[in-house]
């Protein structure tokens, strides 16, 4: 088929209530969608099996529905709350219950999405799906599949698809070794904690995974291949912008494989809680070579909508689950048909023909909404999807002041270019291990006492705890049937080590009911690594949704179905460079003197730790190499700083370093509590005094209404009304609320390089957080950091002493592996205890609140954050914005609106 004929592809979108004359297999699916289980035919054996399989994940559906319900009760203006982790957990669990061999493909590049190849004539190649619940043909099976022309195998490339998938923060080449990069050693545990830094990439090498010997057009994943496995989606989950293009791609792949089965798509919003089902299929090719794809879905209106599910209602969640369970026959059909099917020799993929110019506008123009009510729902491209797409594109651009790029810079000293080394030194931050210092260490007493107090704090907070009520396996709370083996494994792993000294401490009784209520989430997170256990060469399980899900479920109190105090993807403001601000002031000599003393004291501590760990008979000897390296680095930095202060170029170096430093960084998650019940009064001079910067966008979650229809079945649809909420249980937060940080997280994909980057960014977040608390008047209080590399994570701690020195404890730390159920349980109890401990931080604020508000009124805290280049448009940015605005809007404006536009432009020019 010629390329030009594909450009004539047309898409017809039908209202599910009005569509007629559909193929029989489509009619069967629509009937199941419109008739929940009580209305299924009695003779249908599939309905009972669907219900039985769905019961295996009933705890997950109930927990996710409760989390959605909690989310919509939150009353704040802190920006939209992402629901991606909830959707991810829900659909992955349903997919596994539907078929044990299903694979939920997502997260290839830690962006939360998977790139999908698109047909010629549709959108550009960068279209993505949130999740593809798929049947995967492993490499050793795919290699046996017959091909139309084995000489045309895709073998003209030196890189695999997974090699192309880079972390969204990775925009520069790997730099030289960072002097602050001392390997994090995991504490010895009988149950297999591994050193965090010994993480290798999750994708097997090309030599161990031979590529799949099939033409490119047999595959659905974007890229140049070759792919080690054949991915065949059964149902797709994605946003409103991408749903129709993704469905078209799956439909074409099924045509290649002679699979005459409709495609199922689930449309969800990143910030919403309503799911809309799409059913799509391709007509047979026309005589002129053109193609018509049909999409059936609910088109809105005031009547009860079929195929629209409000997930705040657990009953509705079960209805959606029952419908998806009915797709089990597709898994069975694929397992039977694919090994004996010869794919058609035809090209459909956009990238099979080389780059061409296509646009979203072209796709929309070729999409017809075959419904009377379609005018109310024209070409749905939601605002949040459009804005998120542009944000992701922008995030990949290299920036001089990008925190992610800055985290990759490294120098041997502080007298060169700006780097994490100079950044920490200028903010009086030093790196130390989690080790108790003895009195014989020759470290000043006040420093030793502070370090030991923080070590005790860290050990106490991260220690392993087990409920005394769980003495026998029967005492452990029930979980999903599909996780019964993991539950038994958890008990056995604890039983094997319960005699160890470190396993003796009990979990607080007040936390046991909360742990039991969210216990299902422990096993869902552990099961998230099932694709790795299957040894599939797919880099899809980067685990960010599992980490997010654990934060949501376990940083909670007794009355919360999920935590309202977990903010995902928020900017953290970095503190200003005190050395730069002290230039040309009388305080310069005092600042330099304090930093010099700090570096000398750091040397003493490093030498003391090196002496403590040199005994080969001591269990601490494993840290000796790190301690020696730390000593060497501390001496180098001290000497470099002294030389820089004596140099004639001192002021120039400091200014250059300060100019290159980022002003803020986007963390993956921040756990915080409001300082007080009522927001801080907003003062013009202190409007920017905050650590966490939240989006100004309105919360764009989809609102739903409920209507009763015959038979008592609930159908749900998007509406303008809001859910009834209990105001007493709805947390009230304001964008002017003073948020006190407890933990800040940074996720990266699994590789040696990104481990370092995750640690560097987490250092910066934690140092910024303790500086923020110090400005409020709170010191000697820890802030935790979570740095992850795929499914492995490590917990750091930072705190500022009364002398103003920031200690970052980043060696000899606790590590957690999501593939180990006991470690996931341990991490969950850590989060529960951290939430309870955070109340002490609120109490500390109460003691300094009056003084803080006095300083706030006096404007003494106005300039805590740097004057941000990013908070206002530069002259060049304003110019580009005005050109874009004029180009996009002038041609559609009336004369009166044109005058309004000119007024806006003149105002921006004067800004």
C-alpha positions in Angstrom: 0.0 0.0 0.0 1.3 3.4 -0.9 2.0 6.1 1.6 -0.3 8.6 0.0 -3.3 6.2 0.6 -2.7 6.1 4.3 -3.0 9.9 4.4 -6.6 9.4 3.5 -7.3 7.6 6.7 -10.5 8.9 8.4 -11.7 8.4 12.0 -15.4 8.3 12.9 -16.3 8.9 16.5 -19.7 7.5 17.5 -21.9 8.1 20.6 -22.3 4.8 22.3 -26.0 5.3 22.7 -26.6 6.1 19.0 -24.2 3.8 17.1 -25.8 1.2 14.8 -24.8 -1.6 12.4 -21.5 -2.4 14.2 -19.7 -5.7 13.7 -20.9 -8.6 15.9 -17.7 -8.7 18.0 -18.1 -5.0 18.7 -21.8 -5.4 19.5 -20.9 -8.1 22.1 -18.4 -5.7 23.8 -20.9 -2.8 23.8 -23.5 -5.1 25.3 -21.2 -6.0 28.2 -20.4 -2.4 28.7 -24.0 -1.4 28.9 -25.2 -4.4 30.9 -23.3 -4.9 34.2 -23.0 -8.4 35.7 -26.6 -8.7 37.0 -27.8 -8.3 33.4 -25.4 -10.8 31.9 -27.0 -13.7 30.2 -27.4 -16.7 32.6 -25.8 -19.0 30.1 -22.7 -16.9 29.8 -19.9 -18.8 31.6 -17.5 -15.9 31.3 -19.4 -13.7 33.8 -18.9 -16.0 36.8 -15.2 -16.4 35.9 -14.8 -12.6 35.6 -16.3 -12.1 39.1 -14.1 -14.8 40.6 -10.9 -13.3 39.1 -11.9 -9.8 40.1 -12.3 -10.9 43.7 -8.5 -11.6 43.7 -7.8 -7.9 43.6 -10.8 -6.6 45.6 -8.7 -5.0 48.3 -6.8 -3.0 45.7 -10.0 -1.7 44.0 -11.5 -0.8 47.4 -8.3 1.0 48.5 -7.9 2.9 45.2 -11.6 4.0 45.3 -11.2 5.2 48.8 -8.0 7.1 47.8 -9.8 8.8 44.9 -12.7 9.7 47.3 -10.2 11.2 49.8 -8.6 13.2 47.0 -11.7 14.9 45.9 -12.4 16.0 49.5 -9.2 17.9 49.7 -9.9 21.7 49.7 -6.8 23.6 48.7 -5.2 25.7 46.0 -1.8 24.0 46.0 -2.2 22.9 42.4 -3.6 19.7 40.9 -3.0 16.4 42.6 -1.7 13.7 40.3 -3.7 10.5 40.2 -1.4 8.7 37.9 0.0 6.4 40.6 -3.6 5.4 41.5 -4.5 4.6 37.9 -1.3 2.7 37.5 -1.9 0.5 40.5 -5.5 -0.1 39.6 -5.1 -1.1 36.0 -1.9 -3.1 36.6 -3.8 -5.2 39.3 -6.8 -5.7 37.0 -4.6 -6.7 34.1 -2.8 -9.3 36.2 -6.1 -10.6 37.6 -7.4 -10.9 34.0 -4.4 -13.0 32.9 -1.4 -14.0 34.9 0.9 -13.5 32.0 -0.2 -9.9 31.2 2.4 -7.2 31.4 1.6 -3.6 32.3 4.1 -1.6 30.2 4.7 1.9 31.3 7.5 4.1 32.7 10.2 3.4 30.1 11.9 6.7 30.6 10.6 7.6 34.1 8.2 10.0 32.6 5.2 7.8 33.4 4.4 7.0 29.7 5.4 4.7 26.9 6.1 5.9 23.3 3.8 4.4 20.7 4.4 4.2 17.0 1.7 6.0 15.0 0.2 5.4 11.5 1.2 7.6 8.6 -1.2 10.5 8.4 -1.8 10.8 12.1 0.0 12.6 14.9 3.8 13.0 15.1 5.8 10.0 16.3 6.1 11.2 19.9 2.6 10.2 21.0 2.5 8.3 24.3 0.3 5.9 26.2 0.2 5.9 30.0 0.0 2.1 30.1 -0.3 -0.8 27.7 -1.7 -3.9 29.4 -0.4 -6.4 27.0 0.4 -10.0 26.1 4.1 -10.2 25.5 5.7 -12.8 23.3 9.2 -13.5 24.8 12.3 -13.4 22.7 12.8 -17.2 22.4 9.2 -17.6 21.1 9.3 -14.5 18.8 12.5 -15.8 17.2 10.6 -18.8 15.9 7.7 -16.8 14.4 7.6 -17.0 10.6 8.4 -13.8 8.8 7.5 -12.7 5.3 11.0 -11.8 4.4 13.8 -12.7 6.8 16.3 -10.7 4.8 14.4 -7.5 5.8 14.9 -7.9 9.5 15.6 -4.7 11.4 19.3 -5.1 12.2 20.7 -1.9 10.9 21.1 -0.2 14.2 23.6 -0.4 17.0 21.3 0.6 19.9 18.2 -1.1 21.2 14.9 0.6 22.0 15.6 0.6 25.7 19.0 2.2 25.1 17.3 5.2 23.6 15.1 5.8 26.6 16.9 8.4 28.7 15.8 9.9 31.9 14.0 13.2 31.4 16.6 15.0 33.4 19.5 13.6 31.4 20.5 16.3 29.0 24.3 16.2 29.1 27.1 13.7 29.1 28.3 12.0 32.2 30.9 14.1 33.9 33.9 13.2 35.9 33.8 11.7 39.4 32.2 13.8 42.0 34.2 14.2 45.2 31.0 14.1 47.2 30.1 10.7 45.7 31.0 8.2 48.3 29.2 4.9 47.9 26.3 4.4 50.1 26.9 1.2 52.0 23.8 -0.7 53.1 23.6 -2.1 56.6 24.1 -5.8 57.0 20.7 -7.5 57.0 20.0 -11.3 56.8 17.3 -10.7 54.4 19.4 -9.3 51.5 19.8 -5.6 51.5 22.2 -4.7 48.7 24.5 -1.7 48.4 22.4 1.1 46.8 25.3 2.2 44.5 25.6 -1.3 43.0 22.5 -0.9 40.9 22.8 -1.9 37.3 20.5 -1.1 34.5 17.4 -3.2 34.3 17.7 -3.9 30.6 19.8 -7.0 29.7 22.5 -6.5 27.2 22.0 -7.2 23.5 24.2 -10.3 23.7 22.0 -11.9 26.4 18.7 -10.9 24.7 18.7 -11.6 21.0 16.4 -9.2 19.1 13.0 -10.3 17.9 13.3 -11.3 14.2 10.2 -9.5 13.0 9.7 -6.5 10.7 9.3 -3.2 12.4 5.6 -2.9 11.4 4.8 -5.9 13.5 5.6 -3.9 16.7 3.7 -1.2 18.5 6.5 0.5 20.5 8.1 3.5 18.9 11.8 3.7 18.0 14.1 2.0 15.6 14.4 -1.3 17.3 15.2 -4.1 17.3 13.0 -5.2 20.2 13.7 -8.3 22.2 10.0 -9.1 22.6 6.7 -8.7 20.8 4.2 -6.5 22.7 0.5 -7.0 21.8 -1.7 -4.6 23.8 -5.1 -5.9 25.0 -6.3 -2.6 26.4 -4.6 0.8 26.5 -4.7 3.5 29.2 -3.9 7.1 28.2 -4.9 10.7 28.4 -7.7 12.4 26.3 -5.2 13.9 23.9 -3.6 10.5 22.9 -6.5 8.1 23.2 -7.6 8.0 19.6 -4.1 8.0 18.0 -3.0 5.1 20.3 -6.1 3.1 19.5 -5.4 3.5 15.8 -1.9 2.2 16.2 -3.1 -0.9 18.1 -5.8 -1.4 15.4 -3.1 -1.4 12.7 -0.9 -3.8 14.6 -3.8 -6.2 14.9 -4.5 -6.0 11.2 -0.8 -7.0 10.6 -1.4 -10.1 12.7 -4.9 -10.9 11.2 -6.5 -10.3 14.6 -10.1 -9.4 14.1 -10.8 -8.1 17.6 -11.8 -4.6 18.6 -9.4 -2.4 20.5 -10.3 -1.3 24.0 -9.0 2.1 25.3 -9.4 3.7 28.8 -9.3 7.5 28.8 -8.1 9.0 32.1 -6.7 12.3 33.1 -3.5 12.8 35.0 -5.5 14.8 37.6 -8.9 13.1 37.3 -10.8 10.2 38.7 -13.2 9.4 35.9 -12.4 6.7 33.3 -14.1 6.6 29.9 -14.1 3.5 27.8 -13.4 3.6 24.0 -14.0 0.7 21.6 -12.3 1.0 18.2 -11.9 -1.0 15.0 -10.8 -0.6 11.4 -13.0 -1.2 8.4 -11.6 -3.5 5.7 -9.5 -1.4 3.3 -11.5 0.4 0.6 -10.9 0.0 -3.1 -9.0 3.2 -3.2 -6.7 2.1 -0.4 -8.2 4.5 2.2 -8.9 3.3 5.8 -11.7 4.2 8.1 -11.4 3.7 11.9 -14.4 3.8 14.1 -14.4 4.8 17.8 -17.4 4.3 20.0 -17.6 6.1 23.4 -19.9 8.1 25.6 -20.2 11.6 24.1 -21.6 13.5 27.2 -25.0 15.1 27.6 -27.4 15.0 30.5 -28.5 11.4 30.3 -26.7 8.6 32.3 -23.5 7.8 30.4 -22.6 4.2 29.5 -18.9 3.5 29.6 -18.0 6.3 32.0 -16.9 5.3 35.5 -16.4 7.4 38.6 -13.7 5.7 40.6 -14.5 7.4 43.8 -17.3 4.8 44.1 -16.0 1.3 44.9 -19.1 -0.3 43.2 -18.3 1.5 40.0 -14.7 0.4 40.2 -15.9 -3.2 40.4 -18.1 -2.6 37.3 -15.1 -1.4 35.4 -13.1 -4.3 36.6 -15.8 -6.8 35.6 -15.9 -5.3 32.1 -12.1 -5.5 31.7 -12.1 -9.0 33.0 -14.3 -9.9 30.1 -11.3 -9.2 27.8 -9.6 -12.4 29.1 -10.6 -14.1 25.9 -8.3 -11.7 24.0 -5.3 -13.0 26.0 -6.3 -16.6 25.3 -6.8 -15.8 21.6 -3.4 -14.1 21.4 -1.6 -17.0 23.2 -3.2 -19.4 20.7 -3.0 -17.5 17.4 0.3 -15.6 17.4 2.7 -18.6 17.4 0.9 -20.0 14.3 0.2 -16.7 12.5 2.3 -15.2 9.7 2.1 -11.4 9.8 1.0 -9.5 6.7 3.7 -7.8 4.6 2.6 -4.2 4.8 3.8 -0.9 6.2 1.7 1.3 8.4 4.1 3.0 10.9 5.0 6.6 10.6 8.6 5.8 11.1 8.7 3.1 8.4 8.6 5.8 5.8 11.0 8.4 7.3 10.2 11.7 8.9 7.3 13.7 7.4 5.4 16.7 8.5 2.1 16.0 10.2 0.3 17.8 12.9 -2.4 17.5 15.5 -4.6 19.8 13.4 -4.4 17.3 10.5 -5.5 14.5 12.7 -8.4 16.5 14.2 -9.6 17.5 10.7 -9.8 13.9 9.6 -11.8 13.0 12.7 -15.6 13.1 12.4 -17.9 12.9 15.4 -20.9 10.9 14.2 -23.3 12.1 16.9 -25.9 14.7 17.4 -24.4 15.5 20.8 -20.9 15.8 19.4 -21.0 19.5 19.2 -20.8 19.7 23.0 -17.7 17.6 23.0 -15.6 18.6 20.0 -12.2 17.0 19.5 -11.5 16.6 23.2 -8.0 17.8 23.9 -8.0 18.7 27.6 -6.2 21.6 28.9 -4.2 19.6 31.4 -3.1 17.2 28.7 -2.0 20.0 26.4 -0.2 21.8 29.2 1.5 18.6 30.5 2.6 17.7 26.9 4.3 21.1 26.5 5.8 20.9 30.0 7.4 17.5 29.2 8.8 18.9 26.0 10.2 21.9 27.8 11.7 19.8 30.5 14.0 18.0 28.0 15.6 21.2 26.9 19.0 21.9 28.4 19.1 24.9 30.7 22.0 26.8 32.2 20.1 27.0 35.5 18.6 23.5 35.5 19.0 21.7 38.8 19.0 18.3 37.0 21.9 19.5 34.8 23.6 21.1 37.7 23.5 17.8 39.6 25.7 16.3 36.9 28.4 18.9 37.2 31.5 17.9 39.2 34.8 19.5 40.1 37.7 18.5 42.4 37.5 21.6 44.4 35.5 24.7 45.2 37.8 27.2 43.3 36.6 26.1 39.8 33.2 26.1 38.1 30.0 25.9 40.0 29.1 22.3 41.0 27.4 20.4 43.8 30.7 20.6 45.7 30.8 24.4 45.6 27.1 24.7 46.2 27.2 22.7 49.4 30.4 24.3 50.6 29.0 27.8 50.2 25.9 26.8 52.2 27.9 25.4 55.0 26.9 21.8 54.2 29.1 18.8 54.9 28.7 15.1 54.3 29.0 12.6 57.1 28.1 8.9 57.7 25.5 7.6 60.1 28.0 6.6 62.8 28.2 7.4 66.5 31.3 9.4 67.4 33.1 8.3 70.6 34.4 10.7 73.1 37.9 9.7 72.1 37.4 11.0 68.5 38.9 14.5 69.3 35.8 16.1 67.7 34.5 19.2 69.6 32.0 18.1 72.1 29.1 20.2 70.8 29.7 18.8 67.3 29.9 15.3 68.5 26.8 15.6 70.6 24.9 17.0 67.6 26.1 14.3 65.3 25.2 11.5 67.7 21.8 13.0 68.4 21.0 13.0 64.6 22.4 9.4 64.3 20.1 8.3 67.1 17.2 10.1 65.4 17.9 8.4 62.1 18.4 5.0 63.6 15.2 5.3 65.7 13.1 6.5 62.8 14.4 3.9 60.2 14.7 0.9 62.6 12.7 -2.2 61.7 9.4 -2.5 63.7 6.9 -5.3 63.8 3.5 -5.3 65.5 3.4 -7.4 68.7 -0.2 -8.3 67.7 1.1 -10.2 64.6 2.6 -13.2 66.5 1.2 -15.8 64.1 0.6 -15.8 60.4 -3.2 -15.8 61.0 -2.8 -12.5 62.8 -1.6 -10.7 59.7 -4.4 -8.7 58.0 -6.0 -10.3 54.9 -4.9 -9.1 51.5 -5.8 -9.8 47.9 -6.1 -13.4 47.0 -3.5 -12.9 44.3 -1.1 -11.8 47.0 -1.6 -14.7 49.4 1.8 -16.2 48.6 3.5 -12.8 49.2 1.7 -12.5 52.5 3.0 -15.9 53.5 6.5 -14.9 52.3 6.4 -11.8 54.4 5.5 -13.7 57.5 8.2 -16.4 56.9 10.9 -13.8 56.2 10.1 -12.1 59.5 9.9 -15.4 61.3 13.4 -16.3 60.1 14.9 -13.1 61.6 12.7 -12.4 64.6 15.5 -13.6 66.9 17.9 -10.9 65.7 18.5 -7.9 68.0 17.5 -5.4 65.3 14.1 -7.1 64.9 12.9 -6.8 68.5 11.4 -3.4 68.6 7.6 -3.2 68.3 5.6 -1.0 66.0 3.6 1.6 68.0 0.1 0.3 68.8 -1.5 3.5 67.4 0.0 2.9 64.0 -1.1 -0.8 63.6 -4.7 0.0 62.6 -3.4 2.5 59.9 -1.0 -0.1 58.6 -3.7 -2.8 58.5 -6.1 -0.4 56.6 -3.5 0.2 53.9 -1.8 -3.2 54.0 -2.9 -4.1 50.4 -0.6 -1.4 49.1 2.6 -3.1 50.4 1.9 -6.1 48.1 0.8 -4.1 45.1 4.1 -2.2 45.3 6.1 -5.4 45.6 4.2 -7.0 42.7 5.1 -4.0 40.5 8.4 -5.6 39.7 6.8 -8.7 38.3 8.1 -8.0 34.8 11.7 -8.1 36.1 10.9 -11.4 37.8 9.8 -12.7 34.4 13.2 -11.6 33.0 11.6 -9.7 30.2 14.0 -7.4 28.4 11.6 -4.4 28.8 12.7 -1.3 30.7 9.2 -0.5 31.7 9.3 -1.0 35.5 11.1 2.0 36.7 9.0 2.0 39.8 8.2 5.7 40.2 4.5 4.9 40.5 5.2 2.3 43.2 7.2 4.8 45.2 4.4 7.4 44.7 1.8 4.9 45.7 3.6 4.0 49.0 4.0 7.7 49.8 0.3 8.3 49.2 -0.9 5.3 51.3 1.5 5.4 54.3 2.3 9.1 55.0 -1.2 9.0 56.6 -3.1 9.4 59.8 -5.9 7.3 61.2 -8.7 9.3 59.4 -7.2 9.4 56.0 -7.7 7.0 53.1 -4.6 8.5 51.4 -2.3 11.3 52.4 -3.4 14.9 51.5 0.1 16.1 52.4 2.1 14.3 49.6 2.7 16.8 46.8 4.1 15.3 43.6 6.4 17.2 41.1 6.7 20.4 42.9 9.5 23.0 42.7 11.8 23.5 45.7 13.3 27.0 46.1 17.0 26.9 46.8 18.6 29.2 49.4 20.8 32.1 48.1 24.6 31.8 48.1 25.6 33.5 51.4 29.2 34.0 50.1 28.0 35.9 47.1 25.7 38.0 49.2 28.5 38.8 51.7 30.7 40.3 49.0 31.3 44.0 49.4 29.8 43.9 52.9 31.5 44.2 56.3 30.3 40.6 57.1 32.5 39.0 54.4 35.4 38.3 56.7 33.0 36.7 59.2 31.4 34.5 56.6 34.8 33.4 55.3 36.0 32.7 58.8 33.0 30.6 59.7 33.3 28.6 56.5 37.0 28.0 57.1 36.4 26.8 60.6 33.6 24.5 59.4 35.9 22.9 56.8 38.7 22.3 59.4 36.1 20.7 61.8 34.9 18.6 58.9 38.5 17.3 58.4 38.7 16.3 62.0 35.4 14.4 61.8 36.5 12.6 58.7 39.8 11.6 60.3 38.0 10.4 63.4 35.7 8.2 61.3 38.7 6.8 59.3 40.3 5.8 62.6 37.1 4.2 63.8 36.7 2.0 60.7 40.3 0.9 60.1 40.1 -2.2 62.5 39.7 -5.1 60.2 37.9 -7.1 62.9 35.2 -4.5 63.2 32.0 -4.7 61.2 32.6 -1.0 60.4 35.7 -1.9 58.4 33.5 -2.0 55.3 33.3 1.8 55.6 37.0 2.4 55.8 37.7 3.0 52.1 34.9 5.5 52.1 36.2 7.2 55.2 39.7 7.5 53.7 38.2 8.9 50.5 36.1 11.4 52.5 39.2 12.5 54.5 41.1 13.1 51.3 38.3 15.1 49.8 37.7 17.2 52.9 41.4 18.2 52.9 41.3 19.0 49.2 38.2 21.2 49.6 39.6 23.0 52.6 42.8 23.8 50.8 41.0 24.9 47.7 38.7 27.2 49.6 41.6 28.7 51.5 43.5 29.3 48.2 40.4 30.8 46.6 39.9 33.3 49.5 43.5 34.4 49.1 43.3 34.8 45.4 42.8 38.1 43.6 40.1 36.5 41.6 38.1 35.5 44.7 35.1 37.8 44.0 35.0 37.0 40.3 35.0 33.2 41.1 32.2 33.5 43.6 30.1 35.7 41.3 30.5 33.3 38.4 29.6 30.3 40.6 26.6 32.0 42.1 25.3 33.1 38.7 25.5 29.5 37.4 23.6 28.0 40.4 20.0 27.0 39.9 17.4 28.9 41.9 15.0 26.0 42.2 14.6 22.4 41.3 11.6 20.2 40.6 11.5 17.2 43.0 9.4 14.2 42.4 7.6 14.3 45.7 7.6 16.4 48.9 6.0 15.3 52.1 5.0 18.2 54.3 2.5 19.4 56.9 1.0 22.8 57.3 2.6 24.8 60.1 -0.8 25.8 61.6 -4.4 25.4 60.9 -4.9 28.8 59.4 -2.9 30.3 56.5 -0.2 32.8 57.2 -1.5 36.3 56.3 -0.2 37.2 52.8 2.2 40.1 52.8 3.4 41.7 49.6 7.0 41.8 50.8 7.0 38.1 51.8 4.9 36.6 49.1 7.8 34.4 48.0 8.8 33.2 51.4 8.1 29.5 50.9 10.1 26.3 50.2 7.5 24.5 48.0 6.2 26.3 44.9 2.9 25.0 43.8 1.2 25.4 40.4 -1.3 28.2 40.1 -3.5 26.1 37.9 -6.9 25.3 39.3 -7.4 21.8 40.4 -8.6 20.2 37.2 -10.0 16.9 38.5 -13.1 15.7 36.8 -16.3 16.3 38.7 -19.0 13.7 38.5 -22.6 13.3 39.4 -24.5 10.1 40.2 -27.9 9.1 38.7 -30.1 6.1 39.4 -31.4 4.1 36.5 -33.7 1.1 36.3 -32.5 -2.0 38.2 -30.7 0.2 40.7 -27.5 0.2 38.7 -25.4 3.4 39.0 -24.0 5.0 35.9 -21.8 8.0 36.2 -20.8 10.8 34.0 -18.8 14.0 34.0 -20.8 17.0 35.3 -20.4 20.4 36.8 -21.6 19.4 40.3 -19.3 18.5 43.1 -19.2 15.4 45.3 -20.7 15.6 48.7 -17.9 15.8 51.2 -17.6 15.8 54.9 -16.1 19.2 55.7 -14.6 18.0 58.9 -12.5 15.4 57.1 -11.4 17.7 54.3 -7.9 19.2 54.8 -7.9 22.9 54.1 -4.7 24.2 52.7 -3.9 27.5 51.0 -1.2 28.5 48.6 -0.1 30.8 51.5 0.0 28.0 54.0 3.4 27.6 55.5 4.4 24.0 54.6 7.0 22.3 56.9 8.9 19.6 55.0 9.5 16.1 56.3 10.8 14.3 53.3 11.7 15.1 49.7 12.1 12.5 47.0 14.0 12.2 43.8 13.5 9.3 41.4 15.9 8.2 38.6 16.1 5.2 36.3 18.4 2.4 37.3 22.0 3.0 36.2 25.3 3.9 37.9 25.3 7.4 36.6 21.8 8.3 37.6 22.4 7.1 41.2 24.9 9.9 41.6 22.4 12.4 40.0 19.6 11.3 42.3 21.9 11.7 45.4 23.1 15.1 44.3 19.6 16.5 43.7 18.4 15.0 47.0 21.3 16.7 48.8 20.3 20.0 47.4 16.6 19.6 48.3 17.5 18.5 51.9 20.0 21.4 52.4 17.4 23.8 51.1 14.8 22.5 53.4 16.9 22.8 56.6 17.9 26.3 55.6 14.2 27.1 55.2 13.4 25.8 58.7 16.4 27.7 60.1 14.9 31.0 58.7 11.7 30.2 60.5 13.6 29.7 63.7 13.8 25.9 63.8 17.2 24.2 63.9 18.5 20.8 65.0 15.5 19.2 63.3 16.0 16.6 60.6 14.6 16.6 57.1 14.7 13.2 55.3 15.5 12.6 51.6 14.5 9.6 49.4 16.8 9.0 46.4 15.8 6.1 44.2 17.4 4.2 41.3 14.6 2.2 39.8 13.2 -0.2 42.4 16.0 0.5 44.9 15.9 3.5 47.2 17.9 5.0 50.0 16.8 7.3 52.8 19.1 10.3 53.7 18.8 12.8 56.5 20.0 16.4 56.9 19.9 18.8 59.8 21.4 22.2 60.7 23.2 22.6 64.0 22.9 25.7 66.2 26.2 26.9 64.7 24.6 27.0 61.2 26.4 24.0 59.8 24.3 21.6 57.7 25.1 17.9 58.2 24.0 15.7 55.4 24.1 12.0 56.5 24.5 10.1 53.3 26.7 7.0 54.1 25.9 3.8 56.0 22.2 4.4 55.2 19.1 2.2 55.1 18.2 1.0 51.7 15.0 -0.4 50.4 14.2 -2.7 47.5 10.7 -2.8 46.1 11.1 -6.4 44.9 11.6 -7.5 48.5 8.3 -7.7 50.4 9.9 -7.3 53.8 11.8 -4.2 52.8 8.6 -2.7 51.3 6.9 -3.4 54.6 9.8 -1.8 56.4 9.6 1.3 54.2 5.9 1.6 54.8 6.3 1.6 58.6 9.0 4.2 58.2 6.5 6.5 56.5 3.8 5.9 59.1 6.2 6.8 61.9 7.5 9.8 60.0 4.0 11.2 59.7 3.5 10.8 63.4 6.9 12.4 64.1 6.0 15.3 61.9 3.6 16.6 64.5 6.6 17.4 66.6 7.8 19.8 63.9 4.4 21.6 64.1 4.8 21.9 67.8 8.3 23.4 67.3 6.8 26.0 65.0 4.2 26.9 67.6 7.1 27.9 69.9 8.6 30.3 67.3 5.5 31.4 65.5 5.2 34.8 67.2 8.8 35.8 66.4 8.5 34.4 62.9 5.4 36.5 62.2 7.1 39.6 63.6 10.0 39.1 61.3 7.6 38.4 58.5 5.8 41.7 59.1 9.1 43.6 59.3 10.2 42.3 55.9 13.3 40.6 57.3 12.6 37.4 55.4 11.7 39.1 52.1 15.0 38.1 50.3 15.4 34.5 51.5 15.0 33.3 48.0 17.1 34.6 45.1 15.4 37.1 42.8 14.2 34.5 40.4 15.0 34.8 36.7 12.2 32.2 36.2 9.4 34.0 38.1 9.0 36.7 35.4 9.3 36.8 31.7 12.6 38.0 30.3 12.5 40.6 27.6 13.2 37.9 24.9 10.6 35.6 26.4 8.0 38.4 26.4 8.9 39.2 22.8 8.4 35.6 21.7 5.2 35.3 23.7 3.7 38.5 22.1 4.5 37.2 18.6 2.9 33.9 19.3 -0.1 35.6 20.9 -0.6 37.9 17.9 -0.2 35.1 15.4 -2.6 32.8 17.1 -5.4 35.2 18.1 -5.5 38.2 15.8 -7.1 36.5 12.8 -10.1 35.4 14.9 -10.7 38.6 16.8 -13.4 41.2 16.3 -12.3 44.8 16.3 -13.3 45.3 19.9 -11.4 42.2 21.0 -8.4 43.4 18.9 -8.3 46.5 21.0 -8.3 44.4 24.1 -5.4 42.4 22.7 -3.4 45.6 22.0 -4.1 46.7 25.6 -2.7 43.4 26.9 0.4 43.7 24.7 1.1 47.2 25.8 0.8 46.1 29.4 3.2 43.2 28.9 5.7 45.5 27.1 5.7 47.7 30.2 6.2 44.8 32.6 
